[in-house]
Amino acid sequence: MTPAQNDLITLSGKGTPLGALLRRYWQPIALLEELEGPRPAKAVKVLGQDMVLFRDEQGRLGLLDRDCPHRGADLAFGRLEDGGLRCLFHGWLFDVDGNCIQTPGEPAGSSLCSRVKQRSYPVVERAGMIFGFMGEGDAPAFPGLDCFAAPDSHVFAFKGYLDCNWLQALEVGVDPAHASFLHRFFEDEEADAYGKQFRGRSADSDLTMIQVLREFENPDITITKTDIGFRLTALRSLPEGKTHVRITNLFFPQAFVIPLSETMTITQWHVPIDDHSCYWYAAFTSFTDAVNKEEMRRQRLTLYELPDYKPRLNRQNDYGYDVVEQRSRTYTGMGEDINVHDQWAVESMGRIQDRTREHLGTTDKGIVAYRTMLIREIGKLQKGERPLLDLTAEEAQQVRDPGTVDGVAPAGADLEAYWREVDRRRRDAAPWASQPAPVSAE
């Protein structure tokens, strides 16, 4: 990869080809919980743009550029009153659509406010998150993924800060081989606590998941095009002719869908704050019982600090590295939370990875497929064509979740039929199985 190619797929500010592509999609910009409390307003930075997100007295969401169009003061400190957000400097008042509805220092009868408008952006609530659309023209419709179809009771959302470019953070999710090393544990007991996803027993197998990953470290990886991006299949041959089957999905442009357990999946976005930092946003979707949001949030807040959702283990404290632990308990010596392992991996590359120095192997099929797709879709947009998943409401009705599975197929099984049946059973049991997925942004 050349330096120019690396810049093309990492730099997302205004005026960049990648920035233009990412602005064609809904971006997660905050968790719903971030607008709870006495003052539902906060500064947000996405794709290098500074904005203010707020909820007015009628409960309507607004997303505006952060600098007041009068003289550039910071609207993130504005007062929520009189139907909008009021600038502290001179009292100019803006509604959720960016209309200037008061300029109190002007003479009676002044029409100045009718000639002033702050840039505003469409916002919607989905899957416990607030999404904003920062592009031009009509926003695309949401595809019918499970996290969007599920009722609020069955989805928990959270986020975390990463001190690096968004792309290297996302690429971990399309790399199924790394788990055999980065998330390797030397103790085989089962554990269901947060951050120990690979410690549980694999379905239909006497092996724990960590045994599968540790002892069968050479997966057979294939990439299959889907309506939302591509399916990534990783197969590991086990004793007695059994096969460990893990199906994950790239959700273009910036997300992937992975199995957390037999009854829960994670849909995770990687959203640039700027070119050197990003947030991951995750929607945990349960296909059986309602999620315990209070407990899930409590677990994560032992690892992340508010208000910025920054990890407690980070560059400054060497991610909790312990040489004694590394000898006998964990491969990394960085604790049992696999999120910390991933964080170390992507941040250790530098804030923007120099991909001209890398040497890709056969386990990097997902990396190559995604970069190729990203460059292709940037090119399509530059030629005036619609990129992948820039969907009309009618088109979105045809796009459904392609299925995500982690299990062990019996000897001699048709592997395609096996994972599709596992996925069908889980989906048929979901409370929303008979309900159409919400696909429109309206």
C-alpha positions in Angstrom: 0.0 0.0 0.0 1.3 3.5 -0.9 1.2 6.5 1.4 -1.5 8.0 -0.8 -3.7 4.9 -0.6 -3.3 4.8 3.2 -4.4 8.5 3.4 -7.4 7.7 1.1 -8.8 5.1 3.4 -8.0 6.7 6.8 -8.5 10.5 6.5 -12.2 11.5 6.9 -12.3 15.2 7.4 -14.3 17.6 5.3 -13.2 17.7 1.7 -11.6 14.2 1.7 -12.9 11.3 -0.5 -13.4 9.1 2.5 -15.1 11.9 4.4 -17.5 12.4 1.6 -18.3 8.6 1.6 -18.9 8.3 5.3 -21.1 11.4 5.3 -23.5 9.5 3.0 -24.4 7.2 6.0 -26.0 7.6 9.4 -23.3 7.9 12.0 -23.7 7.0 15.7 -23.0 10.3 17.5 -24.0 9.6 21.1 -25.7 7.1 23.4 -29.2 7.9 24.5 -28.0 7.8 28.1 -25.7 10.8 27.4 -28.7 13.1 27.1 -30.2 12.0 30.4 -29.9 14.3 33.4 -30.9 17.9 34.2 -29.3 19.3 31.0 -29.8 17.2 27.9 -27.1 18.9 25.7 -23.5 18.0 24.9 -20.7 18.8 22.5 -19.9 16.0 20.0 -17.2 15.7 17.4 -17.6 13.4 14.5 -15.5 13.1 11.3 -13.6 16.1 12.5 -16.7 18.3 12.8 -17.6 20.1 16.1 -21.4 20.0 16.8 -23.8 20.3 19.7 -26.5 17.7 20.3 -29.5 18.6 22.4 -33.1 17.8 23.3 -35.5 20.7 23.5 -38.3 21.2 26.0 -40.7 19.3 23.8 -38.3 16.3 23.7 -37.2 16.9 20.1 -33.6 16.2 19.2 -31.4 18.7 17.5 -27.8 18.6 16.1 -26.3 21.9 15.1 -22.8 23.2 14.2 -21.2 24.2 17.5 -20.1 27.8 16.6 -22.9 30.4 16.9 -23.4 32.1 13.5 -23.4 35.5 15.2 -19.8 35.7 16.4 -18.7 32.1 16.8 -19.2 31.5 20.5 -19.7 28.0 21.8 -23.3 26.8 21.6 -22.5 23.7 23.6 -22.7 25.8 26.7 -26.1 27.3 25.6 -29.2 27.5 27.7 -32.1 25.1 26.9 -35.1 27.4 27.0 -37.9 29.0 25.1 -38.1 26.2 22.5 -34.5 26.0 21.6 -30.8 26.5 22.5 -29.8 30.0 23.4 -26.2 31.3 23.0 -24.8 32.7 26.2 -23.0 35.5 24.4 -25.9 37.7 23.1 -28.9 35.5 23.7 -29.6 34.4 20.1 -31.9 31.4 20.1 -31.9 28.5 17.7 -34.4 25.6 17.3 -33.7 22.0 16.5 -33.8 22.8 12.8 -31.2 25.6 13.1 -33.7 28.4 12.7 -32.8 31.6 14.5 -36.0 32.4 16.4 -34.8 35.3 18.6 -32.1 38.0 18.4 -32.9 39.8 21.6 -30.3 42.6 21.3 -31.7 43.8 17.9 -34.2 46.7 17.6 -37.9 46.0 17.7 -39.1 44.9 14.3 -35.7 43.7 13.1 -35.8 40.9 10.5 -32.2 39.8 11.1 -33.2 36.5 12.6 -35.1 35.6 9.5 -31.9 35.9 7.5 -29.8 33.7 9.8 -29.8 29.9 10.0 -27.4 27.6 11.8 -26.4 24.4 10.0 -28.5 21.5 11.3 -28.3 17.8 10.7 -31.0 15.1 10.8 -31.0 12.9 13.9 -32.8 9.7 14.9 -32.9 7.3 17.8 -32.0 3.7 17.0 -30.9 0.7 19.2 -30.1 2.8 22.2 -28.1 5.3 20.2 -28.5 8.7 18.5 -27.5 8.7 14.8 -26.8 11.8 12.8 -26.7 12.3 9.1 -24.0 14.8 8.0 -24.2 14.5 4.2 -26.1 16.3 1.5 -29.5 15.3 0.1 -31.7 12.6 1.5 -30.4 10.3 4.2 -30.5 6.5 3.4 -32.9 4.2 5.1 -31.8 1.8 7.8 -31.4 -1.9 6.7 -33.3 -4.5 8.6 -30.6 -5.7 10.9 -31.6 -7.4 14.2 -30.3 -4.5 16.3 -32.7 -2.2 14.6 -35.6 -4.7 14.5 -35.4 -5.7 18.2 -37.5 -3.8 20.8 -35.7 -1.5 23.2 -36.0 -4.0 26.0 -33.7 -6.4 24.1 -30.9 -4.0 23.0 -28.2 -2.5 25.2 -25.9 0.1 23.8 -22.5 1.3 25.0 -19.4 2.9 23.6 -15.7 3.4 24.3 -12.9 5.7 23.2 -9.8 4.6 21.2 -6.7 6.7 20.9 -6.1 5.8 17.2 -7.6 6.1 13.7 -11.0 4.4 13.1 -9.7 2.0 10.4 -7.2 0.0 12.4 -9.9 -0.3 15.1 -12.5 -1.7 12.6 -10.0 -4.1 11.0 -9.7 -6.1 14.2 -13.3 -7.1 13.7 -12.7 -8.6 10.3 -9.6 -10.6 11.5 -10.8 -14.0 12.9 -7.2 -15.4 13.3 -6.1 -12.9 16.0 -8.3 -14.4 18.7 -6.1 -17.6 18.9 -3.3 -15.5 20.2 -4.3 -12.1 21.5 -7.3 -13.5 23.5 -5.5 -16.7 24.5 -5.9 -17.8 28.1 -3.9 -20.6 29.8 -6.7 -21.6 32.3 -9.6 -23.5 30.9 -12.4 -22.9 33.4 -15.6 -21.5 32.1 -16.6 -17.9 32.9 -19.5 -15.8 31.8 -18.4 -12.4 33.2 -18.0 -9.4 31.0 -14.9 -9.4 28.9 -14.4 -13.1 29.0 -16.5 -14.1 26.0 -14.0 -16.7 24.8 -14.0 -18.5 28.2 -17.4 -20.3 27.8 -18.0 -23.8 26.6 -18.7 -24.0 22.9 -22.1 -25.4 21.9 -22.2 -29.0 20.9 -18.6 -29.6 22.1 -16.8 -30.7 25.2 -14.1 -28.1 24.5 -14.2 -24.6 25.9 -14.0 -21.8 23.4 -10.5 -20.9 24.6 -9.4 -24.5 24.0 -10.7 -24.3 20.5 -9.0 -21.0 19.8 -5.7 -22.0 21.6 -5.3 -25.5 20.2 -6.6 -25.0 16.7 -5.0 -21.7 15.7 -5.1 -22.0 11.9 -8.7 -21.2 10.7 -9.8 -21.7 7.1 -11.2 -18.3 6.1 -13.6 -17.5 3.3 -15.2 -14.2 2.2 -18.7 -14.1 0.7 -20.4 -11.0 -0.7 -23.7 -10.0 1.0 -26.3 -7.3 0.8 -24.7 -5.4 3.7 -21.0 -6.0 2.8 -19.5 -9.4 3.2 -19.8 -12.6 5.3 -16.6 -13.9 6.9 -16.5 -17.6 7.6 -13.8 -19.1 9.8 -13.6 -22.9 10.1 -11.5 -24.9 12.5 -11.2 -28.6 12.2 -11.7 -30.3 15.6 -11.2 -33.9 16.8 -13.8 -36.6 15.8 -14.5 -34.9 12.5 -16.3 -31.9 14.1 -15.9 -28.4 12.8 -15.9 -25.1 14.7 -17.9 -22.6 12.6 -17.8 -18.9 13.2 -19.8 -16.6 11.0 -19.3 -12.8 11.3 -20.3 -10.0 9.0 -18.9 -6.7 7.7 -21.7 -4.1 7.7 -20.6 -1.4 5.3 -19.2 1.2 5.8 -18.0 1.1 9.4 -19.5 -1.8 11.4 -19.4 -5.5 11.9 -21.8 -8.0 13.4 -20.4 -10.8 15.6 -21.8 -13.5 17.9 -21.3 -12.9 21.6 -23.2 -16.1 22.7 -25.8 -18.5 21.4 -28.5 -15.9 22.3 -26.8 -12.5 21.8 -25.0 -10.7 19.0 -23.0 -7.4 18.9 -23.2 -4.9 16.1 -20.3 -2.5 16.5 -19.5 0.7 14.6 -16.2 2.5 14.6 -16.8 6.3 14.2 -14.0 8.8 13.6 -13.8 11.6 16.2 -11.0 13.0 14.0 -8.2 11.3 12.1 -6.3 10.3 15.3 -9.1 9.0 17.6 -12.5 7.3 17.4 -15.3 5.8 19.4 -16.6 2.3 19.0 -20.4 2.0 19.5 -21.9 -1.4 20.2 -25.5 -2.6 20.2 -25.8 -5.9 22.2 -29.0 -7.7 20.9 -30.6 -10.5 22.9 -32.8 -13.0 21.0 -34.4 -14.4 24.2 -34.8 -12.5 27.4 -34.8 -8.8 27.9 -31.3 -7.5 28.7 -30.4 -6.3 32.1 -29.2 -2.8 31.1 -28.4 -1.7 34.6 -26.0 -4.6 35.2 -24.4 -4.5 31.7 -23.7 -0.8 32.2 -22.3 -1.3 35.7 -19.9 -3.9 34.4 -18.6 -1.6 31.7 -18.2 1.4 33.9 -15.7 -0.6 35.9 -13.5 -0.3 32.8 -14.5 3.0 31.3 -14.7 6.5 32.9 -17.4 9.1 32.3 -18.1 11.5 30.8 -15.9 10.6 27.9 -16.1 6.8 28.0 -12.3 6.6 28.1 -10.8 3.2 29.2 -9.2 3.1 32.6 -6.4 0.9 31.2 -4.6 2.7 28.4 -1.2 3.9 27.0 -0.4 5.9 30.1 -0.5 2.8 32.4 0.7 0.2 29.9 -2.8 -1.4 29.7 -2.2 -3.0 33.1 0.6 -5.2 31.8 1.8 -7.7 34.3 4.8 -10.0 33.4 3.8 -12.6 36.1 0.3 -12.9 34.7 1.8 -13.2 31.1 3.8 -16.3 32.1 0.9 -18.4 33.3 -2.6 -16.8 32.9 -3.0 -14.7 29.8 -1.1 -14.4 26.5 -1.0 -10.6 26.8 -0.5 -10.1 30.5 -3.1 -7.4 30.3 -6.0 -9.0 32.2 -9.0 -11.0 31.1 -11.0 -8.3 29.3 -10.6 -9.0 25.6 -11.5 -5.3 24.9 -8.3 -4.2 26.5 -6.4 -6.7 24.3 -7.9 -5.3 21.2 -7.3 -1.7 22.4 -3.6 -2.4 22.9 -3.3 -4.0 19.5 -4.9 -1.1 17.6 -3.4 1.7 19.6 0.1 0.1 19.5 0.2 0.6 15.7 0.3 4.4 16.2 -2.5 6.9 15.9 -2.5 6.2 12.1 -1.0 2.9 11.1 1.7 3.1 8.4 0.4 0.4 6.1 3.3 0.8 3.7 5.4 -1.3 6.2 3.0 -4.2 6.7 3.2 -7.7 5.2 -0.2 -9.3 4.9 -0.8 -13.1 5.0 -3.6 -15.5 4.1 -5.4 -14.8 7.5 -5.8 -11.2 6.4 -8.4 -12.0 3.7 -11.0 -9.9 5.5 -8.6 -7.0 5.8 -7.9 -7.1 2.0 -11.5 -7.6 1.1 -12.6 -4.6 3.2 -9.9 -2.2 2.0 -10.7 -3.2 -1.6 -14.4 -2.6 -1.0 -13.8 0.8 0.7 -11.6 2.0 -2.2 -14.2 0.8 -4.7 -17.1 2.5 -3.0 -15.1 5.8 -2.7 -14.5 5.6 -6.4 -18.2 5.0 -7.1 -19.2 8.1 -5.1 -16.6 10.2 -6.9 -18.1 9.1 -10.2 -21.6 10.2 -9.0 -22.8 6.7 -8.4 -24.6 5.5 -5.3 -22.4 3.5 -3.0 -23.3 0.3 -1.2 -26.2 0.6 1.3 -27.1 4.1 0.3 -30.7 2.7 0.4 -34.1 4.0 -0.4 -36.9 3.0 1.9 -38.1 0.5 -0.7 -34.7 -1.0 -1.2 -34.1 -1.3 2.6 -37.2 -3.5 2.9 -35.3 -6.2 1.0 -32.1 -6.1 3.2 -32.1 -8.3 6.2 -29.5 -9.4 8.8 -27.4 -12.1 7.0 -26.9 -14.2 10.1 -24.1 -14.6 12.7 -23.1 -17.9 14.3 -20.5 -19.5 16.6 -20.9 -23.2 17.1 -19.6 -26.7 16.4 -21.0 -28.7 13.5 -21.1 -32.5 13.9 -18.9 -34.8 11.8 -20.0 -35.0 8.2 -22.4 -32.1 8.4 -23.2 -29.8 5.5 -21.6 -26.7 7.1 -23.7 -24.2 5.1 -26.9 -26.0 6.1 -25.7 -26.3 9.7 -25.0 -22.6 10.4 -28.2 -21.5 8.5 -30.3 -23.8 10.7 -28.6 -22.5 13.9 -29.3 -19.0 12.8 -32.9 -19.8 11.8 -33.7 -21.3 15.2 -32.3 -18.3 17.1 -34.1 -15.9 14.8 -37.4 -17.7 15.0 -37.3 -17.6 18.8 -36.8 -13.8 18.9 -39.7 -11.7 20.3 -39.7 -9.6 17.1 -39.6 -12.5 14.7 -43.1 -11.8 13.3 -42.6 -8.0 13.2 -41.2 -6.1 10.2 -37.9 -4.4 10.8 -38.0 -0.6 11.0 -36.1 0.5 7.9 -37.1 4.1 7.3 -35.3 7.0 9.1 -38.7 8.7 9.5 
